[in-house]
Amino acid sequence: MTNMMIDEKIKALRALEEQAAELKAKVDDIRNELRAELDERKVDSVDTGSHRVFWNCFEKAGVDTAKLKAAGLYDMYSKKSVVTQLRITDVAVV
């Protein structure tokens, strides 16, 4: 693949990423409208006949890493992994 072809791929990638961000915003808007409707009805679920919508609260447990670090236990129990990353940055044209 030539450098020009790579540039074209990057342009296409950025255009698709922009579209994805716009779609995510629309998805979030619709989810918020559904949540608001359930809140307005003061219910945690609605059965429309073809769909069932739930809006529930639940507890989630997490680990307080700051306290583990302060106690000197973080390094003992943390797990390291190798991750690959594709990064694209703009180069200033002079």
VMD Tcl script that draws the C-alpha trace (Angstrom):
set ca {
  {0.00 0.00 0.00}
  {1.42 3.41 -0.91}
  {1.53 6.40 1.45}
  {-1.20 8.05 -0.63}
  {-3.39 4.97 -0.18}
  {-2.75 5.03 3.58}
  {-3.77 8.71 3.68}
  {-7.01 7.85 1.85}
  {-7.71 5.02 4.32}
  {-7.15 7.41 7.23}
  {-9.54 9.97 5.70}
  {-12.17 7.24 5.28}
  {-11.55 6.04 8.84}
  {-11.99 9.54 10.28}
  {-15.19 10.09 8.31}
  {-16.61 6.81 9.64}
  {-15.52 7.65 13.19}
  {-17.36 10.98 12.91}
  {-20.49 9.19 11.67}
  {-20.20 6.70 14.52}
  {-20.00 9.55 17.05}
  {-23.10 11.15 15.54}
  {-24.98 7.83 15.66}
  {-23.89 7.25 19.27}
  {-25.29 10.68 20.18}
  {-28.61 9.77 18.53}
  {-28.67 6.40 20.34}
  {-28.00 8.15 23.65}
  {-30.80 10.66 22.95}
  {-33.33 7.88 22.31}
  {-32.21 5.97 25.43}
  {-32.63 9.17 27.48}
  {-36.11 9.72 26.03}
  {-37.11 6.17 27.02}
  {-35.71 6.64 30.54}
  {-37.55 9.94 30.87}
  {-40.81 8.30 29.78}
  {-40.43 5.55 32.37}
  {-39.60 8.17 35.02}
  {-42.64 10.23 34.01}
  {-44.87 7.16 34.29}
  {-43.19 6.34 37.62}
  {-42.57 2.74 36.56}
  {-39.42 0.67 36.10}
  {-40.66 -1.25 33.05}
  {-43.10 -0.98 30.16}
  {-44.43 -3.78 27.98}
  {-45.43 -2.40 24.57}
  {-46.63 -5.72 23.21}
  {-43.60 -6.12 20.98}
  {-40.92 -4.83 23.38}
  {-40.28 -4.74 27.09}
  {-38.26 -1.79 28.39}
  {-36.58 -1.86 31.81}
  {-34.98 0.99 33.75}
  {-33.56 -0.35 37.00}
  {-31.02 0.59 39.60}
  {-28.58 -2.00 40.88}
  {-25.47 -2.11 43.01}
  {-22.08 -2.65 41.50}
  {-18.98 -3.52 43.49}
  {-15.62 -2.02 42.60}
  {-12.12 -2.09 43.99}
  {-10.65 0.98 45.65}
  {-7.21 0.96 44.04}
  {-6.08 4.05 45.96}
  {-6.52 2.22 49.26}
  {-4.78 -0.87 47.90}
  {-1.84 1.28 46.80}
  {-1.72 3.03 50.17}
  {-1.67 -0.35 51.93}
  {1.11 -1.57 49.63}
  {-1.06 -4.36 48.20}
  {-1.76 -3.02 44.72}
  {1.44 -4.29 43.07}
  {1.04 -7.66 44.73}
  {-2.43 -8.25 43.24}
  {-2.35 -6.21 40.05}
  {-2.03 -8.02 36.77}
  {-0.10 -6.58 33.85}
  {-0.88 -7.22 30.20}
  {0.53 -6.16 26.85}
  {-1.79 -4.13 24.66}
  {-1.38 -3.07 21.06}
  {-2.53 0.32 19.86}
  {-2.95 1.95 16.47}
  {-2.47 5.70 16.79}
  {-2.95 8.28 14.05}
  {-1.82 11.87 14.44}
  {-1.86 14.81 12.06}
  {1.47 16.08 10.81}
  {1.86 19.82 10.30}
  {2.59 20.55 6.67}
  {5.20 23.28 6.29}
}
mol new
graphics top color blue
foreach p $ca { graphics top sphere $p radius 0.5 }
foreach p [lrange $ca 0 end-1] q [lrange $ca 1 end] { graphics top cylinder $p $q radius 0.2 }
display resetview
